[in-house]
C-alpha cells in the first residue's frame, strides 16, 4: 500500500500501543507536532481504536477484492479522503495535507511560491479555449525570458495545453525551485511558435499589492493577499511612503483577504490602537490556547481610517476589522465578512504530511464570536454562504462609544455597499475584449497604433482618471472588430457600452503596466471606494469620540 495509508495504520497503532503501555495509569500525555499535548485514553478507548483500525482494514480488503477496479486502487487518495471526511465532521476548516500541499502552505506563509512569475488566464475564441499570459511580475523569470501579454501557452514540458483550464496549466508550470520548465509559446507579436526554457525561482507574493494616493490627502492600501511573515514590514513601508506624500486619511482595503498569520494581523491593528487596547482574544480547550493580544503601541496613528471588507474577507482580516470597529477606530464599509473565527494549528505528521486542526475560537474586544454557524453535512452551503442571517438580539455587544454590534456572522459593516457583480451579458464580452486588446497593443488595429507598446511594462505607473481614455474612437474600433469576429455580440456591446469601455481600459492597462497597476482602473470606478472616501469625515468623528472615551478611562 502507499505510504499515506501505511502512515494512518502506523499512527493509530502507535497511539494504541502507547495507550496500552499506560494502562496502569488513567491518562498519559503525549505530543503531536511541536509543543501541543493531549491526554491519551484509558484501556477502553484503546480497545475502541483497535476496533476502528480493524474496521478500516476490513473495509479496504473488501474494496480491494470486490470492487470492479479493486486491483488499481490509489490507497494514498483513499486514505487522504478518509481523513479529510473525518475532520469535516468536526468543523469546516480542519483538514489533512499531503506532503506537497504542506510544503505549499509553508511557502505561502513566507510570501512566495516557486514558479516563473507569469499571470495566466483562459480565454475562448472560435470555440477553442487556450491559456494566455496576461502579465508578468517585476524581476520575474518570465519577464526576463521575454514573455508578454497575449502570448499563448501551447505546451508545458511537452504536454499540450489546448482545452486545459488555466489552473491546470499553472500547476504544470510551478514546481521545484531551480528546475527548468520548458514552454512552447505562440507569440502574440508575431504568431510564431517559440520555445522558452525558464528556470523556476521563488516568486514573491506581497501582502500589499498596491499603495498610493487615491485623492489629494487620502492614501489607499490594498492588503488583499493575506497576512504573511512580511505583512507588518510591508505595511510600515507603505504608511511611511504615503506619509511622505502628505496623506491625512487612509483607506485600508481588506476585500478578498483570506486571513493568514494572526501575529501579523495584530501588528497591523495595533498601528491604530493605543497602548493596552485589546485586539483579539483566543479561547480553546487547553491553557496554551487561551490568550489575549493587546496593543503595545505607545504612539498610534490618529488619521481617519475606513476599512473595506466583503464576503471573502476572512479570519485574520476579520480580526483587524472587528478590533478597529469595536474600538470605534475605523468605519467599516462593504459587505458582511465570511465569518471564520476558528483557530487552526498546523501539525507536522510522519512522511512530510500535515494536519490543520481547529484548536480554539477568536473573539473581538467586545466579546463577539466571529465564526458563523456550520453544519458538517452541508459544507457546500457553508462555503457559498447560502444561509440567511438575522442578528440575534441576545448576542448584542457594545463598542467603545456605545454602538451595537452582533455575534455570529463575521463582521457586519457600518455602511453596507454591495460589491458590483459582472452579469452574464457583460461576462460574454470579456473574451472578445482580450483578443481585441491583444491585436491593439501589437499595432494591428488601424488608426490606433499609438497603443502599441514600445517598452517593457511600467509596473510602478500611477494611472490617473484621464489616462488611457476609452473614447468613441476606441469603442468604434472594438465594434468593427466584433463585426468581423463575432457579430452576434454587437447588440450586447451596445447594451453594455459603459462596461465595455471600462474593461477595454483595464485590459489595455494590464498589457502596458501589469495586472497590479491595472487594478487602479477598476478602483477608480468602484462604488465601495467612492463610499469610503465620502465616509472619512464620519470615521474621523467616530475615532475622536472613541479617543475621548479612552482618555477618560485613563484618568
C-alpha positions as CSV (number, residue, x, y, z in Angstrom):
1,X,0.0,0.0,0.0
2,X,1.0,3.6,-0.5
3,X,2.8,5.4,2.3
4,X,-0.1,7.6,3.4
5,X,-2.2,4.5,4.1
6,X,0.8,3.0,6.0
7,X,1.1,6.2,7.9
8,X,-2.5,6.0,9.1
9,X,-2.1,2.5,10.4
10,X,1.2,3.2,12.0
11,X,0.0,6.4,13.7
12,X,-3.2,4.7,15.0
13,X,-1.2,1.6,16.2
14,X,1.3,3.9,17.8
15,X,-1.5,5.6,19.8
16,X,-2.9,2.2,20.8
17,X,0.5,0.9,21.8
18,X,1.3,3.9,23.9
19,X,-2.2,3.7,25.5
20,X,-1.7,0.1,26.4
21,X,1.6,0.8,28.0
22,X,0.0,3.4,30.1
23,X,-3.0,1.3,31.1
24,X,-1.8,1.2,34.7
25,X,-2.3,4.9,34.8
26,X,-5.6,6.6,33.9
27,X,-4.1,9.1,31.5
28,X,-0.8,9.9,29.9
29,X,0.2,13.0,27.9
30,X,2.0,12.7,24.5
31,X,3.0,15.2,21.9
32,X,1.7,15.8,18.4
33,X,3.6,18.3,16.2
34,X,5.5,20.9,18.1
35,X,4.5,21.9,21.6
36,X,1.0,20.6,21.7
37,X,-0.2,17.9,24.1
38,X,-3.3,15.9,24.7
39,X,-4.4,13.2,27.1
40,X,-4.3,9.6,25.9
41,X,-7.4,7.5,26.7
42,X,-7.7,4.6,29.1
43,X,-7.8,0.9,28.1
44,X,-11.4,1.2,27.0
45,X,-10.5,3.7,24.3
46,X,-7.6,1.6,23.3
47,X,-10.0,-1.2,22.5
48,X,-12.2,1.2,20.5
49,X,-9.2,2.3,18.5
50,X,-8.3,-1.3,17.8
51,X,-11.8,-1.9,16.5
52,X,-11.8,1.2,14.3
53,X,-8.5,0.2,12.7
54,X,-9.8,-3.3,12.1
55,X,-13.0,-1.9,10.5
56,X,-10.8,0.2,8.2
57,X,-8.6,-2.8,7.3
58,X,-11.6,-5.0,6.6
59,X,-13.3,-2.3,4.5
60,X,-10.2,-1.8,2.4
61,X,-9.9,-5.6,2.0
62,X,-13.5,-5.9,0.7
63,X,-13.0,-3.0,-1.7
64,X,-9.8,-4.5,-3.0
65,X,-11.3,-7.9,-3.5
66,X,-14.8,-7.0,-4.7
67,X,-14.8,-3.5,-6.3
68,X,-14.6,-3.8,-10.1
69,X,-11.4,-1.6,-10.1
70,X,-10.0,-3.0,-6.9
71,X,-6.7,-4.1,-8.5
72,X,-5.9,-0.4,-9.3
73,X,-6.8,1.3,-6.0
74,X,-5.0,4.5,-5.1
75,X,-4.5,3.9,-1.4
76,X,-3.0,7.3,-0.8
77,X,-6.0,9.0,-2.3
78,X,-8.5,6.8,-0.4
79,X,-6.8,7.4,2.9
80,X,-6.5,11.1,2.3
81,X,-10.2,11.4,1.7
82,X,-11.0,9.2,4.7
83,X,-9.0,11.5,7.0
84,X,-10.5,14.6,5.4
85,X,-14.0,13.4,5.8
86,X,-13.3,12.5,9.4
87,X,-12.0,16.0,10.1
88,X,-15.0,17.7,8.3
89,X,-17.4,16.0,10.8
90,X,-15.7,18.3,13.4
91,X,-15.7,21.6,11.5
92,X,-15.2,23.0,8.0
93,X,-11.6,24.1,8.4
94,X,-9.7,21.2,9.9
95,X,-8.0,19.3,7.1
96,X,-5.3,16.9,6.1
97,X,-2.4,18.0,3.9
98,X,-0.4,15.8,1.6
99,X,3.4,16.4,1.6
100,X,3.2,18.7,-1.5
101,X,0.2,20.6,0.0
102,X,2.1,21.0,3.3
103,X,5.2,22.4,1.5
104,X,3.0,24.8,-0.5
105,X,1.2,26.3,2.6
106,X,4.6,26.9,4.2
107,X,5.8,28.7,1.1
108,X,2.6,30.9,1.1
109,X,3.2,31.9,4.7
110,X,6.7,33.1,3.6
111,X,5.0,35.2,0.9
112,X,6.4,33.3,-2.1
113,X,5.9,30.3,-4.4
114,X,8.2,28.6,-6.9
115,X,7.5,29.3,-10.5
116,X,8.2,31.8,-13.3
117,X,6.1,34.8,-12.2
118,X,3.6,34.8,-15.0
119,X,-0.1,35.6,-14.5
120,X,-2.2,33.5,-16.9
121,X,-5.8,33.1,-17.8
122,X,-8.0,31.0,-20.1
123,X,-9.9,32.7,-23.0
124,X,-12.0,31.2,-25.7
125,X,-12.0,32.1,-29.4
126,X,-13.8,30.2,-32.2
127,X,-14.9,27.7,-29.6
128,X,-11.4,26.8,-28.6
129,X,-10.2,27.5,-25.0
130,X,-6.5,28.3,-24.6
131,X,-4.3,29.7,-21.8
132,X,-2.6,33.1,-22.3
133,X,-0.1,35.2,-20.5
134,X,-1.9,38.3,-19.2
135,X,1.0,39.8,-17.2
136,X,4.4,39.1,-15.8
137,X,5.7,40.1,-12.4
138,X,8.6,42.6,-11.8
139,X,12.0,41.0,-11.9
140,X,10.4,37.6,-12.5
141,X,12.0,34.7,-14.6
142,X,9.0,35.1,-17.0
143,X,9.8,38.8,-17.6
144,X,13.5,38.2,-18.0
145,X,12.7,35.5,-20.5
146,X,10.6,37.9,-22.6
147,X,7.1,36.6,-22.1
148,X,4.5,39.3,-22.9
149,X,0.8,40.0,-22.6
150,X,-1.2,37.8,-25.1
151,X,1.4,35.1,-25.5
152,X,-0.4,31.7,-25.8
153,X,1.0,28.7,-23.9
154,X,0.9,25.8,-26.3
155,X,2.7,23.2,-24.3
156,X,4.4,22.7,-20.9
157,X,7.3,20.2,-20.8
158,X,6.0,18.6,-24.0
159,X,2.3,18.3,-22.8
160,X,-0.2,20.1,-25.0
161,X,-2.3,22.6,-23.1
162,X,-5.2,23.2,-25.5
163,X,-8.5,23.0,-23.8
164,X,-6.9,22.8,-20.3
165,X,-8.1,25.3,-17.6
166,X,-5.5,27.9,-16.5
167,X,-5.3,26.3,-13.0
168,X,-4.1,23.1,-14.6
169,X,-1.5,25.0,-16.7
170,X,-0.4,26.9,-13.7
171,X,0.2,23.7,-11.7
172,X,2.3,22.3,-14.5
173,X,4.4,25.5,-14.7
174,X,5.1,25.7,-11.0
175,X,7.5,23.2,-9.4
176,X,10.8,22.7,-7.7
177,X,13.0,25.8,-7.3
178,X,16.0,25.8,-9.7
179,X,14.4,23.3,-12.1
180,X,13.8,24.3,-15.7
181,X,10.3,24.3,-17.2
182,X,10.1,24.2,-21.0
183,X,7.3,26.2,-22.6
184,X,6.1,26.2,-26.2
185,X,4.6,29.7,-26.8
186,X,2.8,31.2,-29.7
187,X,4.0,34.9,-29.6
188,X,1.2,37.5,-29.6
189,X,3.5,39.8,-31.6
190,X,4.4,37.5,-34.5
191,X,2.3,34.4,-34.3
192,X,5.4,32.2,-34.4
193,X,5.9,29.3,-32.0
194,X,8.9,29.7,-29.8
195,X,10.4,27.6,-27.1
196,X,11.3,29.1,-23.7
197,X,13.4,27.1,-21.2
198,X,12.9,29.0,-17.9
199,X,14.5,28.2,-14.6
200,X,11.9,28.3,-11.7
201,X,12.7,30.6,-8.8
202,X,11.0,31.9,-5.7
203,X,8.3,34.4,-6.7
204,X,7.3,36.9,-4.1
205,X,3.6,37.4,-3.2
206,X,3.5,40.6,-1.2
207,X,0.6,41.1,1.2
208,X,0.2,44.6,-0.1
209,X,-0.3,44.6,-3.8
210,X,-0.5,48.4,-4.2
211,X,-0.4,51.6,-2.1
212,X,-0.9,55.1,-3.5
213,X,-2.6,58.5,-3.0
214,X,-6.0,57.9,-4.4
215,X,-7.3,61.5,-3.8
216,X,-5.4,64.6,-2.5
217,X,-4.5,63.8,1.1
218,X,-6.1,60.3,1.0
219,X,-4.0,57.2,1.0
220,X,-5.1,53.8,-0.3
221,X,-3.5,50.5,0.7
222,X,-4.6,47.2,-0.9
223,X,-3.9,44.4,1.6
224,X,-5.8,41.7,-0.2
225,X,-3.2,38.9,-0.4
226,X,-3.4,37.7,3.2
227,X,-1.2,38.1,6.3
228,X,2.2,36.6,5.9
229,X,5.6,36.9,7.6
230,X,6.3,40.1,5.7
231,X,3.0,41.9,6.2
232,X,4.0,44.2,9.1
233,X,7.2,45.2,7.3
234,X,5.3,45.9,4.1
235,X,2.6,47.9,5.9
236,X,5.1,50.1,7.8
237,X,6.9,50.9,4.5
238,X,3.6,51.7,2.8
239,X,2.5,54.1,5.6
240,X,5.9,55.8,5.6
241,X,5.8,56.4,1.9
242,X,2.2,57.7,2.0
243,X,3.1,60.0,4.9
244,X,5.9,61.3,2.7
245,X,3.2,62.2,0.2
246,X,1.3,64.2,2.9
247,X,-1.7,62.0,3.4
248,X,-4.1,62.9,6.2
249,X,-6.6,60.0,5.9
250,X,-6.4,56.3,4.9
251,X,-8.5,53.6,3.2
252,X,-7.4,50.1,4.0
253,X,-8.8,47.5,1.6
254,X,-9.2,44.1,3.1
255,X,-11.6,42.8,0.5
256,X,-10.8,39.2,-0.7
257,X,-8.2,38.9,2.1
258,X,-8.4,35.2,3.2
259,X,-6.6,35.7,6.5
260,X,-3.2,34.2,7.4
261,X,-0.8,34.7,10.3
262,X,-2.5,36.1,13.4
263,X,0.5,37.9,14.8
264,X,0.9,39.9,11.6
265,X,-2.8,40.9,11.7
266,X,-2.3,42.0,15.4
267,X,0.8,44.1,14.4
268,X,-1.2,45.9,11.6
269,X,-4.1,46.5,14.0
270,X,-2.0,48.0,16.8
271,X,-0.7,50.6,14.4
272,X,-4.0,52.4,15.1
273,X,-4.8,51.4,18.7
274,X,-3.3,52.9,21.9
275,X,-1.2,51.0,24.3
276,X,-3.1,48.3,26.2
277,X,-6.1,48.1,23.9
278,X,-7.4,44.6,23.5
279,X,-7.1,43.4,19.9
280,X,-8.4,39.8,20.0
281,X,-8.9,37.0,22.5
282,X,-8.5,33.3,21.8
283,X,-10.2,30.6,23.8
284,X,-9.6,26.9,23.5
285,X,-9.5,23.6,25.3
286,X,-6.1,23.9,26.9
287,X,-4.3,26.7,28.7
288,X,-1.9,27.2,25.8
289,X,-4.8,28.1,23.6
290,X,-6.2,30.8,25.9
291,X,-4.6,34.2,25.2
292,X,-5.4,37.9,24.8
293,X,-3.5,40.2,22.4
294,X,-3.2,43.8,23.3
295,X,-1.6,46.8,21.6
296,X,1.9,47.6,22.5
297,X,1.9,50.9,20.6
298,X,2.5,54.0,22.6
299,X,2.2,56.3,19.6
300,X,-0.6,55.1,17.3
301,X,-1.7,56.6,14.0
302,X,-4.5,59.1,14.5
303,X,-5.6,59.8,10.9
304,X,-9.2,58.9,9.9
305,X,-9.5,55.3,8.8
306,X,-12.0,53.5,6.6
307,X,-11.7,49.7,6.1
308,X,-13.2,47.9,3.1
309,X,-14.4,44.3,3.5
310,X,-16.5,41.8,1.5
311,X,-17.8,38.3,1.8
312,X,-14.4,36.9,1.1
313,X,-12.6,38.8,3.9
314,X,-11.9,36.1,6.4
315,X,-10.1,35.1,9.6
316,X,-7.2,37.4,10.3
317,X,-8.7,40.2,8.2
318,X,-11.9,39.9,10.2
319,X,-9.8,40.2,13.4
320,X,-8.4,43.5,12.1
321,X,-11.8,44.8,11.1
322,X,-13.5,43.6,14.2
323,X,-11.0,45.1,16.6
324,X,-11.0,48.5,14.9
325,X,-14.8,48.5,14.8
326,X,-15.2,47.6,18.4
327,X,-12.8,50.4,19.4
328,X,-14.6,52.7,17.0
329,X,-11.2,53.5,15.5
330,X,-12.4,52.8,11.9
331,X,-15.6,52.8,9.9
332,X,-16.2,49.5,8.1
333,X,-17.6,49.7,4.6
334,X,-18.8,47.0,2.2
335,X,-20.5,43.6,2.9
336,X,-20.7,41.1,5.7
337,X,-17.3,39.2,6.0
338,X,-17.0,35.5,5.6
339,X,-17.3,34.6,9.3
340,X,-14.3,32.4,10.1
341,X,-13.4,32.7,13.7
342,X,-11.8,29.3,14.3
343,X,-8.1,29.0,15.2
344,X,-6.2,26.4,13.2
345,X,-2.9,24.9,14.3
346,X,-0.6,23.2,11.9
347,X,1.0,19.9,13.0
348,X,3.8,18.0,11.3
349,X,3.0,14.4,10.7
350,X,5.2,11.5,9.5
351,X,6.3,11.3,5.9
352,X,6.1,15.1,5.4
353,X,2.3,15.3,5.6
354,X,0.5,17.8,7.8
355,X,-2.7,18.3,9.8
356,X,-4.6,21.6,10.1
357,X,-6.7,21.2,13.3
358,X,-9.1,23.7,14.9
359,X,-7.9,24.3,18.5
360,X,-9.6,27.5,19.6
361,X,-12.0,30.3,18.7
362,X,-11.4,34.0,18.2
363,X,-13.3,36.8,19.9
364,X,-13.3,40.5,19.2
365,X,-12.5,43.1,22.0
366,X,-16.3,43.4,22.8
367,X,-16.6,39.7,23.1
368,X,-18.1,38.9,19.7
369,X,-17.6,35.5,18.2
370,X,-16.7,35.9,14.6
371,X,-17.5,32.3,13.5
372,X,-20.6,31.6,11.5
373,X,-22.7,28.5,12.4
374,X,-21.8,25.5,10.3
375,X,-23.3,22.1,9.6
376,X,-20.9,19.2,8.8
377,X,-23.5,17.7,6.5
378,X,-23.8,20.8,4.4
379,X,-20.4,22.3,3.8
380,X,-21.5,23.4,0.3
381,X,-23.9,26.0,1.7
382,X,-21.4,27.0,4.3
383,X,-18.6,27.9,1.9
384,X,-21.0,29.6,-0.5
385,X,-22.6,31.5,2.4
386,X,-26.1,30.5,1.3
387,X,-27.7,30.5,4.8
388,X,-29.6,33.7,5.6
389,X,-28.5,35.5,8.7
390,X,-30.5,37.8,11.0
391,X,-28.7,39.3,14.0
392,X,-29.7,37.7,17.3
393,X,-30.7,40.5,19.7
394,X,-29.3,38.3,22.6
395,X,-25.9,38.4,21.0
396,X,-25.6,42.2,21.0
397,X,-22.4,43.8,22.2
398,X,-21.3,47.4,22.6
399,X,-18.4,49.3,21.0
400,X,-16.3,51.9,22.9
401,X,-18.8,54.7,22.1
402,X,-21.9,52.5,22.8
403,X,-22.8,51.4,19.3
404,X,-24.5,48.0,19.0
405,X,-22.7,45.2,17.2
406,X,-23.6,41.5,16.9
407,X,-22.2,37.9,17.1
408,X,-22.5,35.2,14.6
409,X,-21.7,36.0,11.0
410,X,-18.3,37.6,10.7
411,X,-18.1,41.4,10.8
412,X,-21.2,43.4,9.8
413,X,-20.2,46.7,8.1
414,X,-21.2,50.0,9.4
415,X,-22.2,51.0,5.9
416,X,-23.4,48.3,3.5
417,X,-22.4,48.7,-0.1
418,X,-22.8,45.7,-2.3
419,X,-19.9,44.6,-4.4
420,X,-20.7,45.2,-8.1
421,X,-21.0,41.9,-9.9
422,X,-20.5,41.1,-13.6
423,X,-23.7,39.9,-15.2
424,X,-23.9,37.2,-17.9
425,X,-24.0,39.7,-20.8
426,X,-21.0,41.6,-19.5
427,X,-19.1,38.3,-19.0
428,X,-19.8,37.3,-22.6
429,X,-17.8,40.3,-23.8
430,X,-14.6,39.6,-21.9
431,X,-13.0,37.1,-24.3
432,X,-13.5,39.4,-27.2
433,X,-12.1,42.4,-25.3
434,X,-9.0,40.4,-24.5
435,X,-8.4,39.3,-28.1
436,X,-9.1,42.8,-29.4
437,X,-6.5,44.3,-26.9
438,X,-4.1,41.6,-28.0
439,X,-4.3,42.9,-31.5
440,X,-4.3,46.6,-30.3
441,X,-1.1,46.5,-28.3
442,X,0.7,44.7,-31.1
443,X,-0.1,47.5,-33.5
444,X,-2.7,45.6,-35.6
445,X,-5.7,47.9,-35.2
446,X,-5.7,50.7,-37.8
447,X,-5.6,54.3,-36.7
448,X,-4.9,53.2,-33.1
449,X,-1.2,52.4,-33.5
450,X,-0.4,54.7,-30.6
451,X,-1.5,52.0,-28.2
452,X,1.3,49.7,-29.5
453,X,3.7,49.0,-26.7
454,X,7.2,50.3,-27.1
455,X,8.8,49.1,-23.8
456,X,8.5,46.5,-21.1
457,X,5.5,47.0,-18.8
458,X,5.8,50.1,-16.5
459,X,5.0,48.3,-13.2
460,X,5.2,51.4,-11.0
461,X,2.9,53.5,-13.1
462,X,0.2,55.5,-11.2
463,X,-2.9,55.6,-13.5
464,X,-4.9,58.8,-13.3
465,X,-8.5,59.1,-14.2
466,X,-7.8,60.6,-17.6
467,X,-5.0,58.2,-18.6
468,X,-5.7,55.7,-21.4
469,X,-9.0,57.4,-22.4
470,X,-11.6,54.9,-23.5
471,X,-13.3,57.2,-26.1
472,X,-15.6,56.8,-29.1
473,X,-12.7,56.1,-31.4
474,X,-11.6,53.1,-29.3
475,X,-15.2,51.9,-28.9
476,X,-15.8,52.1,-32.6
477,X,-12.6,50.2,-33.4
478,X,-13.8,47.4,-31.0
479,X,-17.2,47.4,-32.6
480,X,-15.6,47.0,-36.0
481,X,-13.5,44.1,-34.6
482,X,-16.7,42.4,-33.4
483,X,-18.4,42.8,-36.7
484,X,-15.7,40.7,-38.3
485,X,-15.0,38.3,-35.4
486,X,-18.3,37.8,-33.5
487,X,-21.2,39.9,-34.9
488,X,-23.7,38.2,-32.6
489,X,-22.2,40.2,-29.8
490,X,-22.9,43.6,-31.3
491,X,-26.3,44.0,-29.6
492,X,-24.8,43.1,-26.2
493,X,-22.0,45.6,-26.9
494,X,-24.5,48.5,-27.4
495,X,-26.4,47.5,-24.2
496,X,-23.2,47.2,-22.1
497,X,-21.2,50.1,-23.6
498,X,-20.1,51.6,-20.3
499,X,-18.9,48.3,-19.1
500,X,-17.1,47.5,-22.3
501,X,-15.3,50.9,-22.2
502,X,-14.2,50.2,-18.6
503,X,-12.9,46.7,-19.4
504,X,-11.1,47.9,-22.5
505,X,-9.3,50.5,-20.5
506,X,-8.5,47.9,-17.8
507,X,-7.2,45.3,-20.2
508,X,-5.0,47.9,-22.0
509,X,-3.6,48.9,-18.7
510,X,-2.9,45.2,-17.9
511,X,-0.9,44.9,-21.1
512,X,1.1,48.1,-20.7
513,X,1.5,48.3,-16.9
514,X,0.9,44.9,-15.4
515,X,-2.0,43.3,-13.5
516,X,-1.4,45.1,-10.2
517,X,-1.3,48.6,-11.7
518,X,-4.3,47.9,-13.9
519,X,-6.4,47.3,-10.8
520,X,-6.3,51.1,-10.3
521,X,-8.6,51.5,-13.3
522,X,-11.3,49.4,-11.5
523,X,-10.6,51.0,-8.2
524,X,-11.3,54.5,-9.7
525,X,-14.8,53.2,-10.8
526,X,-15.6,51.2,-7.6
527,X,-18.7,52.4,-5.6
528,X,-17.3,50.9,-2.4
529,X,-14.2,53.1,-2.8
530,X,-16.3,56.1,-3.5
531,X,-18.4,55.5,-0.4
532,X,-15.2,55.0,1.6
533,X,-13.9,58.4,0.5
534,X,-17.2,60.1,1.4
535,X,-17.2,58.3,4.8
536,X,-13.8,59.6,6.0
537,X,-15.3,62.6,7.9
538,X,-17.7,60.3,9.7
539,X,-14.8,57.9,10.5
540,X,-12.8,60.9,11.9
541,X,-15.6,62.0,14.2
542,X,-16.1,58.4,15.4
543,X,-12.4,57.9,16.2
544,X,-12.2,61.2,18.1
545,X,-15.2,60.3,20.2
546,X,-13.7,57.0,21.0
547,X,-10.4,58.7,21.9
548,X,-12.1,60.9,24.4
549,X,-13.8,57.9,26.0
550,X,-10.4,56.1,26.2
551,X,-8.7,59.1,27.8
552,X,-11.4,59.3,30.4
553,X,-10.7,55.7,31.4
554,X,-7.0,56.5,31.8
555,X,-7.6,59.2,34.4
